[in-house]
Amino acid sequence: MNSTAQNMEIPMPQHVAIIMDGNGRWAKEKGKIRTFGHKAGVKAVRASVSFAVKNKIEALTLFAFSSENWNRPAEEVSVLMELFKLVLGSEVKKLHKNNVRLKVIGDTSRFEPKLIKKVTDAEKLTENNDGLTLNIAANYGGKWDIVNAAKILSEKVKAGELAIDDIDEDVFNHFTCASELPAVDLLIRTGGEQRISNFLLWQVAYAELYFCDNYWPDFSEESFQLAVDCFNERQRRFGKTSEQVSV
């Protein structure tokens, strides 16, 4: 390989979203309880953030807790909430040091006051960082996001602040949770399942989908690179023909 080829940078997606699936099955295969897998998954979060920072990815959105996850066993939900608090406490300073801006997207009103304060403090500490934006989707659902945006727009129309004919995709997008970021380019799901599970439904309209068999605790920087390599092998047409895109 010549030096020119070696120095060529691999194109990176601007916004990557990950459904971190398989923690419970990973733990079960090791004869452990499900919550053991959730704790082990923190390592994979660190690896993913590290990869995104090193490769100058603009935004990384991780699906940590869906609005449907409240239906899981109470003990598991409790452990997840405690783990969320612990990770916020232990990781935020490292994120800040690496110029990462942390955002928590979703309906946080259901969380206990201590957790809400940790979220607020973490966002405040990192709000001026201009490197990677790390979104943690917690008590988030894609349908909720769309309905919430529709409610806000309805109130603005009702108040006379906005005309119905002024509402287009850009205006609607402005009131969704990830409005400051580009649309998702690459959606990764670990754990072998092949579905979106109500995650970022508006934002993944033209995302490339990548499903891998790795359980989340086994997802590494190398795993992330494989997903990016696959992404770069695809032709993104956005409704056009191959011939139009190739011009």
C-alpha positions as CSV (number, residue, x, y, z in Angstrom):
1,M,0.0,0.0,0.0
2,N,1.4,3.4,-0.9
3,S,1.7,6.3,1.5
4,T,-1.1,8.2,-0.2
5,A,-3.5,5.4,0.4
6,Q,-2.3,5.0,4.0
7,N,-3.0,8.6,4.7
8,M,-6.5,8.6,3.3
9,E,-9.1,9.1,6.0
10,I,-12.0,6.7,6.2
11,P,-15.2,8.8,5.9
12,M,-17.2,8.8,9.1
13,P,-20.9,9.2,9.6
14,Q,-21.8,12.4,11.3
15,H,-24.4,11.0,13.7
16,V,-24.4,7.4,15.0
17,A,-27.1,5.9,17.1
18,I,-26.8,2.6,19.0
19,I,-29.4,0.3,20.5
20,M,-27.4,-1.3,23.2
21,D,-29.1,-4.7,23.3
22,G,-28.1,-8.1,24.8
23,N,-27.0,-7.3,28.3
24,G,-29.4,-9.7,29.9
25,R,-28.7,-12.5,27.6
26,W,-24.9,-12.0,28.0
27,A,-25.3,-12.3,31.7
28,K,-27.6,-15.3,31.5
29,E,-25.1,-17.2,29.3
30,K,-22.5,-16.6,32.1
31,G,-24.9,-17.9,34.8
32,K,-25.4,-14.4,36.2
33,I,-28.5,-12.3,36.8
34,R,-29.6,-9.8,34.2
35,T,-28.3,-6.7,36.1
36,F,-24.8,-8.1,36.0
37,G,-25.0,-7.6,32.2
38,H,-26.1,-4.0,32.5
39,K,-23.1,-3.2,34.7
40,A,-20.8,-5.0,32.3
41,G,-22.2,-2.9,29.5
42,V,-20.6,0.3,30.9
43,K,-17.3,-0.8,29.4
44,A,-18.8,-0.9,25.9
45,V,-20.2,2.6,26.4
46,R,-16.7,3.8,27.2
47,A,-15.3,2.0,24.1
48,S,-18.0,3.6,21.9
49,V,-17.4,7.1,23.2
50,S,-13.7,6.6,22.8
51,F,-14.1,5.5,19.2
52,A,-16.4,8.4,18.4
53,V,-14.0,11.0,20.0
54,K,-10.9,9.6,18.2
55,N,-12.7,9.6,14.9
56,K,-14.3,13.0,15.2
57,I,-17.9,11.7,14.9
58,E,-20.1,14.7,15.5
59,A,-22.8,13.0,17.6
60,L,-23.4,9.6,19.3
61,T,-26.8,8.7,20.7
62,L,-27.1,5.7,23.0
63,F,-30.5,4.1,23.8
64,A,-30.1,3.6,27.6
65,F,-33.7,3.2,28.8
66,S,-36.9,3.3,26.7
67,S,-40.3,4.5,27.8
68,E,-41.4,0.8,27.7
69,N,-38.6,-0.4,29.9
70,W,-40.6,0.7,33.0
71,N,-42.5,-2.6,32.4
72,R,-39.5,-4.7,33.3
73,P,-39.1,-6.3,36.7
74,A,-39.0,-3.6,39.5
75,E,-35.6,-4.8,40.7
76,E,-34.0,-4.5,37.3
77,V,-35.5,-1.0,36.8
78,S,-34.1,0.0,40.2
79,V,-30.6,-1.3,39.4
80,L,-30.7,0.5,36.0
81,M,-31.6,3.8,37.7
82,E,-28.8,3.4,40.3
83,L,-26.4,2.5,37.6
84,F,-27.4,5.6,35.6
85,K,-26.6,7.7,38.7
86,L,-23.3,6.0,39.3
87,V,-22.1,6.3,35.7
88,L,-23.1,10.0,35.6
89,G,-21.1,10.6,38.8
90,S,-18.0,8.6,37.7
91,E,-17.8,9.5,33.9
92,V,-18.9,13.1,33.5
93,K,-15.5,14.6,34.5
94,K,-13.8,12.3,32.0
95,L,-16.2,13.3,29.3
96,H,-15.7,17.0,30.1
97,K,-11.9,16.5,30.0
98,N,-12.3,15.1,26.5
99,N,-14.4,18.0,25.3
100,V,-17.6,15.9,25.1
101,R,-21.0,17.6,25.5
102,L,-23.5,15.4,27.3
103,K,-27.2,15.6,26.7
104,V,-30.0,13.4,28.1
105,I,-32.9,13.2,25.8
106,G,-36.3,11.8,26.8
107,D,-39.0,12.5,29.4
108,T,-36.8,12.9,32.5
109,S,-39.7,14.1,34.7
110,R,-40.4,10.6,35.9
111,F,-36.9,10.2,37.4
112,E,-36.3,10.8,41.1
113,P,-35.0,14.3,42.1
114,K,-31.5,13.1,42.8
115,L,-31.1,11.6,39.3
116,I,-32.6,14.7,37.7
117,K,-30.1,16.9,39.6
118,K,-27.2,14.7,38.4
119,V,-28.5,15.0,34.8
120,T,-28.8,18.8,35.1
121,D,-25.4,19.2,36.7
122,A,-23.7,17.0,34.0
123,E,-25.3,18.9,31.2
124,K,-24.4,22.2,32.7
125,L,-20.7,21.2,33.2
126,T,-20.3,20.1,29.6
127,E,-22.6,22.5,27.8
128,N,-19.8,24.6,26.2
129,N,-17.8,21.7,25.0
130,D,-17.6,21.6,21.2
131,G,-16.3,18.1,20.5
132,L,-18.5,15.0,20.4
133,T,-22.2,15.4,21.5
134,L,-23.1,12.4,23.5
135,N,-26.9,11.9,23.8
136,I,-28.2,9.4,26.3
137,A,-31.8,8.5,25.5
138,A,-33.4,7.8,28.8
139,N,-37.2,7.3,29.3
140,Y,-37.3,7.9,25.6
141,G,-39.5,6.6,22.9
142,G,-39.7,7.7,19.2
143,K,-43.5,7.9,19.2
144,W,-43.4,10.0,22.4
145,D,-40.8,12.3,20.7
146,I,-43.1,12.8,17.7
147,V,-46.2,13.3,19.7
148,N,-44.5,15.7,22.0
149,A,-43.3,17.8,19.1
150,A,-46.9,17.8,17.7
151,K,-48.3,19.0,21.0
152,I,-45.8,21.9,21.1
153,L,-46.6,22.9,17.6
154,S,-50.4,22.7,18.3
155,E,-50.0,25.0,21.2
156,K,-48.1,27.5,19.1
157,V,-50.8,27.4,16.4
158,K,-53.5,27.8,19.1
159,A,-51.7,30.8,20.5
160,G,-51.4,32.4,17.1
161,E,-47.6,32.2,17.1
162,L,-47.5,29.9,14.1
163,A,-49.7,29.3,11.0
164,I,-50.5,25.7,10.0
165,D,-49.1,26.4,6.5
166,D,-45.8,27.3,8.0
167,I,-45.2,23.9,9.4
168,D,-42.9,21.8,7.3
169,E,-40.3,19.1,8.1
170,D,-37.7,21.6,9.3
171,V,-40.1,23.4,11.6
172,F,-41.4,20.1,13.0
173,N,-37.8,18.8,13.5
174,H,-37.0,21.9,15.5
175,F,-39.2,20.6,18.3
176,T,-37.9,17.0,18.5
177,C,-35.3,15.9,21.0
178,A,-32.3,15.8,18.8
179,S,-33.1,19.0,16.8
180,E,-29.6,20.5,17.2
181,L,-28.0,17.5,15.5
182,P,-27.9,16.1,11.9
183,A,-30.2,13.2,11.1
184,V,-28.9,9.8,12.1
185,D,-26.5,8.4,9.4
186,L,-25.9,5.0,11.0
187,L,-28.1,3.0,13.4
188,I,-26.3,0.1,15.1
189,R,-28.1,-2.6,17.1
190,T,-26.2,-5.2,19.0
191,G,-27.5,-8.5,20.3
192,G,-28.7,-10.1,17.1
193,E,-32.2,-8.7,17.0
194,Q,-33.3,-6.8,13.8
195,R,-35.7,-4.1,14.8
196,I,-35.7,-0.4,15.7
197,S,-37.7,-0.7,18.9
198,N,-39.3,2.7,18.9
199,F,-35.9,4.5,18.8
200,L,-35.5,7.9,17.0
201,L,-38.2,7.1,14.6
202,W,-38.2,10.6,13.1
203,Q,-34.4,10.9,13.0
204,V,-33.6,7.5,11.3
205,A,-35.7,8.1,8.2
206,Y,-32.7,7.6,5.9
207,A,-30.2,6.0,8.3
208,E,-28.2,3.0,7.3
209,L,-29.1,0.1,9.6
210,Y,-26.4,-2.3,10.9
211,F,-27.2,-5.3,13.0
212,C,-24.6,-7.4,14.7
213,D,-24.6,-10.5,16.9
214,N,-22.3,-9.2,19.6
215,Y,-24.1,-8.7,22.9
216,W,-23.6,-5.1,24.1
217,P,-20.9,-5.9,26.8
218,D,-18.8,-7.4,24.0
219,F,-19.1,-4.4,21.7
220,S,-15.6,-2.9,21.2
221,E,-13.9,-0.2,19.2
222,E,-13.1,-2.9,16.7
223,S,-16.8,-3.7,16.5
224,F,-17.6,0.0,15.9
225,Q,-15.1,0.1,13.1
226,L,-16.7,-2.9,11.4
227,A,-20.0,-1.1,11.5
228,V,-18.4,2.1,10.0
229,D,-16.7,-0.1,7.3
230,C,-20.0,-1.6,6.3
231,F,-21.6,1.9,6.3
232,N,-19.0,3.1,3.9
233,E,-19.6,0.2,1.5
234,R,-23.2,1.3,1.0
235,Q,-24.5,3.8,-1.5
236,R,-26.9,6.3,0.1
237,R,-29.4,7.4,-2.5
238,F,-32.1,9.4,-0.5
239,G,-34.8,8.5,-3.0
240,K,-32.6,9.0,-6.1
241,T,-31.4,6.4,-8.5
242,S,-27.9,4.9,-8.4
243,E,-27.1,6.7,-11.6
244,Q,-28.1,10.1,-10.2
245,V,-26.0,9.6,-7.1
246,S,-23.0,8.5,-9.1
247,V,-22.9,11.6,-11.2
